């Protein structure tokens, strides 16, 4: 306890434990987990929970600038590992069970599989030149032992990190993103809290959010803006923001002092909160009419088989409703309609009608073993004739929430496979320069389809390839081969998902193949990402085990690391920076995260 506990005051009198070894072990585990969380990059305010609860009711820290205007219902904070007395307003109980809250789990999972992008080289200093940012969906393990989200299943979180900077002629940075309803957003601009920046040239960032007409977004009665976070590190933390409606939104990163220069990271994530915050207006029509329905456009990627859309069932004043979508088949086809809940406890009910309003098919709870959530909906129509159709989504027993709808068909297949199945017919593509990631969007048109790709490595190092299903029930398997067709690596169901991930050594100038196959007759659109992790100087192999770092310290970028004595913590920035958690530059860093035990 000598080093871990000297500043946290988590245990007031260790000697008073006497011979109770179980209490000693419990206290050691809790305090050790707390400090390990700091070492892995977590901060005290990552303990705020539940998400959408705002702050605890007895917050002791100096506070936000401007003061946080939202709710004071984050009292599950007291049970979370990164809690401290200054957050919860009471002495940290080291002898009871503590666990990772939603925010802590999000950051740890993001470190393993999150997407990091760089600020564009072209100017992005106005609304008109804002850099478009896409938040990627990641599945976060539910680590809540008790509380409002304890039984909500895994969390679907949209997240991205942006590496940005200010120079002498750079007054503002603007980013745009597609905002969704029914989600709770968090924006964290980090510069002073990483000694990698604070030791050299940090900025004092300010984060503001604007709507599509460039007006400030409402944040519990004030403009959505934050200058200083709760621990007064001069970094910004704007969190638990619920957008009024779906659409384009803008993030402005400014500095407190004119002419301030330096680097920062902007971490953005959105979470489906429970209870689900219903939007103010209906997002899709309730009318069972082709002319009024939201049109589903089939994906134009080579073969027109996938159409997808998002929606919310329920809005303020009218929780019980339905969403109606239309699509057109040019020829008879096998059609699969699939609805997946994107918020806790939403139970989807899906129907299919023809243009005359006749019921063709319906489903409440699916029977597909490859879909983990039993209350999602899916049905297959083996031979649906040409014509216009209506897909209708509603909630069983009046349940509300958000969802993702996909409709796919195999009526336009024939010879329209978008990528060859063999080594000889593989699609050749070029990798973007290191450290950029290369992305390929494609479609696995039919069950048991194989798509083959070939590239030439630009840099000696470690190649990491990931597949991400974008629609349908797609279950993928990835394999990599060298130029002589020798198998290098293969993977199916990475980290318990239906997606896959490869990691293998590459040598500059050599050719390699990556082949994606489907499992259990599944199909759908997907995205492949390729990133090269350069071999460190003097290294003989890039092979690394789970949890190992695959970039030299000079290439790491850390999100959310304390650079102070962190108020009531003993971990210092210099200690933390040896490890890091969001250690990556455009994908360079930890391949797999380490969850706090």
Phi and psi in degrees as a GROMACS rama.xvg file:
@    title "Ramachandran Plot"
@    xaxis  label "Phi"
@    yaxis  label "Psi"
@TYPE xy
-57.9174  -45.7224  UNK-2
-90.6051  -38.2124  UNK-3
-69.6856  -31.3552  UNK-4
-113.657  5.42215  UNK-5
-67.8638  -23.2067  UNK-6
-114.505  -17.8268  UNK-7
-81.3964  -17.7322  UNK-8
53.6772  26.2338  UNK-9
-70.7724  -33.9785  UNK-10
-120.48  118.22  UNK-11
-78.8089  -28.6769  UNK-12
-149.256  87.7122  UNK-13
-63.8804  -37.1807  UNK-14
-64.9169  -24.932  UNK-15
-70.446  -7.33825  UNK-16
-69.763  -22.7035  UNK-17
61.7359  -130.475  UNK-18
-98.1589  8.05848  UNK-19
-76.0429  88.7238  UNK-20
-68.4887  -32.4927  UNK-21
-63.7528  -39.5282  UNK-22
-67.1925  -38.4443  UNK-23
-62.0789  -43.3866  UNK-24
-65.4623  -43.0309  UNK-25
-61.4792  -45.9248  UNK-26
-63.7703  -41.957  UNK-27
-61.753  -42.9011  UNK-28
-64.2608  -45.0506  UNK-29
-65.6782  -45.6139  UNK-30
-67.747  -42.4828  UNK-31
-61.466  -41.4905  UNK-32
-63.7624  -39.8529  UNK-33
-59.5475  -49.4559  UNK-34
-71.1643  -34.0565  UNK-35
-63.8191  -35.3705  UNK-36
-58.2517  -42.7734  UNK-37
-63.244  -42.4064  UNK-38
-60.7833  -34.0973  UNK-39
-85.5376  2.71846  UNK-40
107.355  1.07602  UNK-41
-82.985  152.534  UNK-42
-119.993  166.914  UNK-43
-57.2954  -42.4743  UNK-44
-70.166  -8.56953  UNK-45
-69.5383  -9.25016  UNK-46
-82.9829  -11.8268  UNK-47
-54.2868  126.314  UNK-48
-166.075  155.127  UNK-49
-76.0251  160.276  UNK-50
-58.7494  138.683  UNK-51
84.5009  -1.56799  UNK-52
-89.1878  -5.72326  UNK-53
73.9596  -126.286  UNK-54
-115.374  162.134  UNK-55
-65.3145  160.124  UNK-56
-78.5481  -9.9356  UNK-57
-125.88  42.434  UNK-58
-60.527  127.583  UNK-59
-100.313  -23.6582  UNK-60
-56.4179  158.089  UNK-61
-54.4521  -29.2915  UNK-62
109.411  176.561  UNK-63
-87.7133  159.693  UNK-64
-129.745  110.02  UNK-65
-69.9595  166.012  UNK-66
-54.6791  143.201  UNK-67
-64.9051  123.61  UNK-68
-95.6118  -0.524871  UNK-69
-89.5761  -164.49  UNK-70
-68.1275  160.53  UNK-71
-120.539  54.529  UNK-72
-118.666  19.9558  UNK-73
-88.1078  52.8736  UNK-74
-85.0451  -3.99965  UNK-75
-71.7271  -11.1945  UNK-76
-51.4497  -34.7564  UNK-77
-63.1507  -19.275  UNK-78
-98.1755  -2.60499  UNK-79
-96.0061  149.573  UNK-80
-59.6617  -37.9492  UNK-81
-86.268  7.79603  UNK-82
-61.7721  151.19  UNK-83
-145.931  156.61  UNK-84
-53.9288  -32.9445  UNK-85
-68.2311  -22.4173  UNK-86
-83.7364  -49.2018  UNK-87
-89.8676  -10.4195  UNK-88
74.9841  15.9611  UNK-89
-153.082  162.582  UNK-90
-63.85  133.933  UNK-91
-64.294  123.461  UNK-92
-86.6566  102.137  UNK-93
-78.4382  -4.15915  UNK-94
-106.135  2.37525  UNK-95
-110.089  163.966  UNK-96
-70.9418  131.934  UNK-97
-121.97  160.102  UNK-98
-149.441  171.749  UNK-99
-74.6893  127.588  UNK-100
-79.3181  178.552  UNK-101
-59.9417  -45.2821  UNK-102
-67.5284  -39.3564  UNK-103
-62.9387  -44.3136  UNK-104
-64.0662  -37.2533  UNK-105
-61.0411  -47.6422  UNK-106
-66.1714  -39.7879  UNK-107
-65.6798  -43.1461  UNK-108
-68.2724  -37.6467  UNK-109
-61.1632  -37.2709  UNK-110
-59.8877  -28.9901  UNK-111
-84.2612  -41.2038  UNK-112
-134.422  6.83813  UNK-113
-73.5685  162.455  UNK-114
-99.3402  130.593  UNK-115
-118.825  131.357  UNK-116
-126.33  160.145  UNK-117
-98.6747  149.627  UNK-118
-58.2542  140.667  UNK-119
-66.1937  152.924  UNK-120
-77.0485  -23.057  UNK-121
-79.4832  152.909  UNK-122
-58.1039  137.18  UNK-123
-133.358  49.0321  UNK-124
-102.993  20.9419  UNK-125
-153.242  167.434  UNK-126
-59.26  -40.8485  UNK-127
-68.5827  -26.9254  UNK-128
-107.643  16.8989  UNK-129
-57.8232  140.897  UNK-130
-80.4076  125.452  UNK-131
-74.7737  130.924  UNK-132
-120.627  135.542  UNK-133
-109.875  124.78  UNK-134
-86.2552  125.409  UNK-135
-89.4814  143.842  UNK-136
-81.3871  132.327  UNK-137
-129.752  148.214  UNK-138
-93.6759  121.898  UNK-139
-105.337  123.515  UNK-140
-59.7795  137.1  UNK-141
-79.9731  112.138  UNK-142
-104.907  10.7003  UNK-143
-79.8553  123.276  UNK-144
-82.4925  -43.3332  UNK-145
-149.643  146.509  UNK-146
140.028  -174.385  UNK-147
-66.8303  -25.3936  UNK-148
-106.427  12.9256  UNK-149
-61.8151  -34.755  UNK-150
-109.319  21.9153  UNK-151
-86.8699  -2.38648  UNK-152
77.0199  -175.122  UNK-153
-61.8346  150.893  UNK-154
-95.7024  134.238  UNK-155
-94.9902  109.505  UNK-156
-116.632  134.344  UNK-157
-96.7034  128.749  UNK-158
-153.597  155.623  UNK-159
-161.212  152.801  UNK-160
-120.129  138.78  UNK-161
-120.168  129.835  UNK-162
-95.7643  116.95  UNK-163
-130.197  173.964  UNK-164
-156.703  160.648  UNK-165
-122.126  137.104  UNK-166
-119.056  -169.874  UNK-167
-68.5533  -21.0018  UNK-168
-115.938  24.5153  UNK-169
-118.003  92.0193  UNK-170
-75.9205  -36.0438  UNK-171
-143.121  160.006  UNK-172
-122.343  131.065  UNK-173
-119.666  137.775  UNK-174
-132.45  145.11  UNK-175
-117.684  151.664  UNK-176
-151.066  160.034  UNK-177
-87.7174  107.254  UNK-178
-82.7294  149.57  UNK-179
-120.368  153.884  UNK-180
-86.2905  160.479  UNK-181
73.1367  15.2298  UNK-182
-125.485  154.302  UNK-183
-110.754  123.617  UNK-184
-102.821  149.463  UNK-185
-133.964  135.471  UNK-186
-129.389  121.143  UNK-187
-129.085  114.052  UNK-188
-98.3153  118.926  UNK-189
-121.062  123.948  UNK-190
-144.107  -55.7461  UNK-191
-68.0944  -26.1516  UNK-192
-83.2073  3.6102  UNK-193
-118.159  123.657  UNK-194
-69.9429  -13.5579  UNK-195
-62.0594  -31.3813  UNK-196
-96.134  -45.8675  UNK-197
-64.8996  -25.0086  UNK-198
-76.2534  -11.399  UNK-199
-122.541  -76.7325  UNK-200
-147.379  73.4935  UNK-201
-77.8221  162.2  UNK-202
-112.931  161.446  UNK-203
-105.063  92.3329  UNK-204
-82.2629  154.838  UNK-205
-128.734  132.29  UNK-206
-114.298  131.875  UNK-207
-133.814  148.856  UNK-208
-120.446  134.68  UNK-209
-127.702  153.768  UNK-210
-86.4789  -172.758  UNK-211
-66.7846  -18.4045  UNK-212
-101.3  15.6146  UNK-213
69.3491  23.1172  UNK-214
-95.1421  145.306  UNK-215
-59.3424  137.949  UNK-216
-77.5549  142.49  UNK-217
-71.2861  134.583  UNK-218
-129.227  82.6368  UNK-219
53.3586  43.8187  UNK-220
97.9582  -8.29803  UNK-221
-126.466  173.649  UNK-222
-68.4635  145.119  UNK-223
-75.4567  90.2988  UNK-224
-149.317  144.085  UNK-225
-141.971  138.326  UNK-226
-102.482  -57.3615  UNK-227
-121.903  140.732  UNK-228
-80.1878  -178.664  UNK-229
-64.6148  -28.9968  UNK-230
-95.432  12.8405  UNK-231
53.7639  43.2265  UNK-232
-86.6678  -0.503983  UNK-233
75.8866  -3.25297  UNK-234
-82.1503  169.028  UNK-235
-112.119  144.699  UNK-236
-145.708  100.152  UNK-237
-105.488  111.502  UNK-238
-137.254  167.943  UNK-239
55.1308  41.8281  UNK-240
-93.4491  123.81  UNK-241
-104.602  120.786  UNK-242
-75.0797  143.333  UNK-243
-69.6946  -28.8244  UNK-244
-161.583  165.151  UNK-245
-71.1577  149.278  UNK-246
152.899  -170.795  UNK-247
-84.1515  133.686  UNK-248
-129.651  158.47  UNK-249
-123.235  139.56  UNK-250
-109.801  125.628  UNK-251
-109.053  125.198  UNK-252
-106.586  120.247  UNK-253
-123.019  173.112  UNK-254
-117.716  148.78  UNK-255
-64.3232  -38.684  UNK-256
-108.659  134.01  UNK-257
-61.4023  135.006  UNK-258
85.502  1.56172  UNK-259
-63.9648  131.945  UNK-260
-124.794  152.655  UNK-261
148.104  -170.482  UNK-262
-112.684  160.945  UNK-263
-157.14  166.052  UNK-264
-123.135  137.481  UNK-265
-111.474  113.031  UNK-266
-103.98  121.869  UNK-267
-120.597  133.954  UNK-268
-149.366  153.142  UNK-269
-131.919  145.838  UNK-270
-133.521  141.978  UNK-271
-81.9176  113.071  UNK-272
-87.7482  157.336  UNK-273
-128.418  119.375  UNK-274
-71.0878  150.042  UNK-275
-69.766  123.191  UNK-276
-78.6331  108.344  UNK-277
-71.9361  142.35  UNK-278
-71.687  173.166  UNK-279
-80.161  -25.7011  UNK-280
-132.421  160.857  UNK-281
-74.4204  138.14  UNK-282
-96.3156  -19.9393  UNK-283
-141.073  150.92  UNK-284
-65.0443  153.252  UNK-285
-94.0152  -10.8603  UNK-286
-76.4471  132.79  UNK-287
-85.3171  63.8501  UNK-288
-135.897  134.076  UNK-289
-60.0188  -38.4779  UNK-290
-66.9764  -26.445  UNK-291
-98.0571  -18.895  UNK-292
-70.7648  154.048  UNK-293
-71.8612  125.851  UNK-294
-79.5776  131.094  UNK-295
-93.6737  116.862  UNK-296
-96.9357  126.301  UNK-297
-71.5015  140.98  UNK-298
-57.8659  127.987  UNK-299
-83.4275  13.1799  UNK-300
-76.585  93.045  UNK-301
61.942  -62.8604  UNK-302
-116.5  131.077  UNK-303
-86.6347  81.1769  UNK-304
-121.621  -15.9646  UNK-305
-119.323  132.033  UNK-306
-131.274  137.356  UNK-307
-145.364  153.143  UNK-308
-157.143  159.54  UNK-309
-117.767  157.212  UNK-310
-162.013  174.172  UNK-311
-131.004  129.396  UNK-312
-94.842  119.785  UNK-313
102.553  138.638  UNK-314
-148.41  167.127  UNK-315
-53.4187  124.821  UNK-316
92.2992  -23.6215  UNK-317
-139.142  76.6585  UNK-318
-70.4461  -29.2578  UNK-319
-95.7882  113.857  UNK-320
-160.841  -176.261  UNK-321
-140.64  158.134  UNK-322
-116.073  133.735  UNK-323
-117.44  131.566  UNK-324
-127.836  149.598  UNK-325
-121.076  148.705  UNK-326
-148.726  160.233  UNK-327
-124.969  133.497  UNK-328
-105.318  129.059  UNK-329
-82.7669  -19.2249  UNK-330
-151.79  164.775  UNK-331
-59.7161  144.842  UNK-332
-157.061  159.623  UNK-333
-83.935  122.228  UNK-334
-118.952  135.622  UNK-335
-119.847  124.15  UNK-336
-109.725  128.288  UNK-337
-136.026  128.96  UNK-338
-128.317  124.22  UNK-339
-117.174  130.217  UNK-340
-66.7624  138.982  UNK-341
-115.667  7.46436  UNK-342
-138.871  155.688  UNK-343
-60.9037  138.721  UNK-344
71.5099  6.95798  UNK-345
-78.3866  127.79  UNK-346
-112.066  108.207  UNK-347
-83.2187  140.825  UNK-348
-125.703  125.355  UNK-349
-126.259  137.495  UNK-350
-129.68  154.907  UNK-351
-126.465  126.044  UNK-352
-121.105  153.438  UNK-353
-84.2078  179.599  UNK-354
-65.2161  -19.6199  UNK-355
-91.7566  3.34793  UNK-356
87.4347  11.6316  UNK-357
-83.0238  133.49  UNK-358
-71.8741  126.435  UNK-359
-100.632  -44.3677  UNK-360
-160.023  160.379  UNK-361
-156.849  162.094  UNK-362
-158.489  142.075  UNK-363
-103.537  -77.7503  UNK-364
-104.677  123.36  UNK-365
-71.1879  170.411  UNK-366
-125.648  27.3167  UNK-367
-89.974  115.038  UNK-368
-67.2202  -15.6888  UNK-369
-83.1727  -7.42611  UNK-370
-101.119  116.034  UNK-371
-67.989  -34.3221  UNK-372
-87.8746  111.637  UNK-373
-65.8721  -24.4394  UNK-374
-89.0075  2.28295  UNK-375
-71.6996  171.452  UNK-376
-125.518  136.955  UNK-377
-156.516  138.235  UNK-378
-145.45  158.477  UNK-379
-123.12  130.418  UNK-380
-107.415  110.008  UNK-381
-61.5589  -35.3273  UNK-382
-146.999  83.8337  UNK-383
-92.0878  127.508  UNK-384
-71.9443  165.62  UNK-385
-62.9774  144.899  UNK-386
145.57  -173.744  UNK-387
-96.8525  143.459  UNK-388
-139.034  158.911  UNK-389
-121.597  125.045  UNK-390
-102.155  127.94  UNK-391
-121.793  125.433  UNK-392
-113.059  133.235  UNK-393
-144.555  179.68  UNK-394
-108.638  132.742  UNK-395
-67.0654  134.891  UNK-396
54.8349  34.6225  UNK-397
75.6294  14.2252  UNK-398
-67.446  149.379  UNK-399
-122.914  158.938  UNK-400
153.11  -177.37  UNK-401
-101.878  161.438  UNK-402
-155.717  168.845  UNK-403
-126.165  124.16  UNK-404
-105.191  134.677  UNK-405
-133.987  140.687  UNK-406
-125.323  127.574  UNK-407
-136.977  154.638  UNK-408
-145.993  161.901  UNK-409
-116.668  29.697  UNK-410
-80.2732  -13.0014  UNK-411
-120.302  35.9193  UNK-412
-81.3209  -88.5644  UNK-413
58.2426  -121.959  UNK-414
-102.006  25.6973  UNK-415
-93.3533  25.5401  UNK-416
-61.1261  128.354  UNK-417
-78.0121  -20.7319  UNK-418
-141.862  144.6  UNK-419
-63.0538  156.52  UNK-420
-93.2243  -14.5058  UNK-421
-118.11  169.888  UNK-422
-59.3086  -42.292  UNK-423
-68.2263  -27.8407  UNK-424
-104.738  15.5825  UNK-425
-62.4151  146.43  UNK-426
-78.2619  123.368  UNK-427
-84.9854  136.2  UNK-428
-145.716  162.775  UNK-429
-108.709  138.684  UNK-430
-77.5866  143.77  UNK-431
-71.0402  156.887  UNK-432
-60.9618  144.558  UNK-433
-61.808  134.881  UNK-434
-100.773  18.6669  UNK-435
-67.4295  148.196  UNK-436
-91.829  146.94  UNK-437
-107.232  132.657  UNK-438
-119.748  142.897  UNK-439
-129.552  124.11  UNK-440
-98.5831  134.281  UNK-441
-153.508  -179.805  UNK-442
-134.587  129.626  UNK-443
-89.8114  97.9142  UNK-444
-68.8456  -42.0524  UNK-445
-130.107  159.438  UNK-446
-56.4877  142.97  UNK-447
70.1393  17.6611  UNK-448
-71.5031  149.658  UNK-449
-126.476  130.648  UNK-450
-116.517  125.491  UNK-451
-112.765  141.144  UNK-452
-134.356  148.436  UNK-453
-132.138  136.769  UNK-454
-141.944  163.021  UNK-455
-111.786  124.177  UNK-456
-65.9803  134.064  UNK-457
-90.2043  -26.1957  UNK-458
-137.426  140.44  UNK-459
-73.2853  131.032  UNK-460
166.695  -144.019  UNK-461
-114.576  126.212  UNK-462
-98.669  127.318  UNK-463
-115.104  123.41  UNK-464
-121.544  132.16  UNK-465
-129.8  140.903  UNK-466
-105.352  144.936  UNK-467
-137.077  116.377  UNK-468
-67.8032  134.746  UNK-469
-106.489  -14.2833  UNK-470
-162.679  168.245  UNK-471
67.6547  -160.285  UNK-472
-104.634  27.4171  UNK-473
-54.589  126.304  UNK-474
-121.648  115.172  UNK-475
-109.684  157.289  UNK-476
-131.178  135.777  UNK-477
-113.764  144.128  UNK-478
-138.287  142.388  UNK-479
-121.223  145.638  UNK-480
-138.308  152.375  UNK-481
-83.9948  -175.23  UNK-482
-63.3021  -24.5412  UNK-483
-91.5229  11.6606  UNK-484
73.2901  14.3484  UNK-485
-74.3968  133.328  UNK-486
-69.7948  127.965  UNK-487
-101.654  -41.1563  UNK-488
-161.696  154.15  UNK-489
-148.339  153.121  UNK-490
-158.314  143.255  UNK-491
-139.468  137.775  UNK-492
59.6084  62.1189  UNK-493
-66.9372  128.989  UNK-494
51.64  37.1861  UNK-495
80.4745  4.07206  UNK-496
-96.6707  176.333  UNK-497
-87.5461  -1.88878  UNK-498
-86.4414  174.414  UNK-499
-135.846  161.291  UNK-500
-148.594  137.066  UNK-501
-118.24  152.676  UNK-502
-148.162  115.259  UNK-503
-149.956  155.45  UNK-504
-74.0632  140.963  UNK-505
-131.053  153.364  UNK-506
-119.057  135.994  UNK-507
-54.3648  133.457  UNK-508
88.2712  -8.55064  UNK-509
-93.4704  151.177  UNK-510
-91.8713  146.883  UNK-511
-142.842  153.183  UNK-512
-115.578  143.152  UNK-513
-128.157  128.039  UNK-514
-121.475  131.483  UNK-515
-107.941  127.208  UNK-516
-119.898  164.369  UNK-517
-107.488  156.417  UNK-518
-119.745  141.558  UNK-519
57.688  39.1084  UNK-520
61.1873  27.127  UNK-521
-86.8702  163.227  UNK-522
-153.963  168.149  UNK-523
150.042  174.573  UNK-524
-80.6911  153.618  UNK-525
-152.161  169.739  UNK-526
-131.407  135.353  UNK-527
-104.748  138.516  UNK-528
-121.411  139.054  UNK-529
-124.662  127.3  UNK-530
-138.792  140.484  UNK-531
-104.404  129.304  UNK-532
-104.802  106.904  UNK-533
-60.7337  145.782  UNK-534
-70.139  132.727  UNK-535
-66.393  149.801  UNK-536
-57.7525  129.285  UNK-537
85.6607  -7.74646  UNK-538
-78.1028  147.869  UNK-539
-104.817  -16.2289  UNK-540
-151.835  145.543  UNK-541
-99.7931  2.54304  UNK-542
-64.4508  128.163  UNK-543
-136.782  144.502  UNK-544
-84.944  172.305  UNK-545
-56.1746  135.469  UNK-546
85.5566  -8.75973  UNK-547
-79.1464  160.696  UNK-548
-93.595  139.096  UNK-549
-120.643  33.9334  UNK-550
-149.951  144.266  UNK-551
-64.7512  154.388  UNK-552
-54.1823  -32.013  UNK-553
-67.4161  -17.2311  UNK-554
-100.497  1.75442  UNK-555
-80.5289  147.587  UNK-556
-124.247  124.251  UNK-557
-108.519  135.457  UNK-558
-107.873  130.874  UNK-559
73.5102  37.2373  UNK-560
-100.817  136.87  UNK-561
-73.8033  134.518  UNK-562
-111.533  9.31456  UNK-563
-112.288  -174.396  UNK-564
-73.0377  7.06626  UNK-565
49.609  41.0952  UNK-566
72.9199  -71.2492  UNK-567
-126.579  25.2623  UNK-568
-115.948  156.279  UNK-569
-98.4734  -16.7933  UNK-570
-73.332  129.989  UNK-571
-102.195  165.797  UNK-572
-62.5981  -38.8841  UNK-573
-63.0786  -35.5977  UNK-574
-69.6228  -44.3264  UNK-575
-63.884  -40.888  UNK-576
-67.9046  -14.4644  UNK-577
-69.1053  -22.453  UNK-578
-112.709  -65.4792  UNK-579
72.575  161.978  UNK-580
-128.525  -48.631  UNK-581
-85.284  51.3639  UNK-582
-83.491  90.1709  UNK-583
-161.753  150.403  UNK-584
-123.809  107.641  UNK-585
48.4543  49.4668  UNK-586
99.09  -0.537189  UNK-587
-90.3057  125.263  UNK-588
154.331  -142.28  UNK-589
-71.1279  134.583  UNK-590
-85.5304  -34.8279  UNK-591
-131.834  139.125  UNK-592
-81.8619  167.938  UNK-593
-118.066  114.825  UNK-594
-82.0018  139.339  UNK-595
-69.6762  130.211  UNK-596
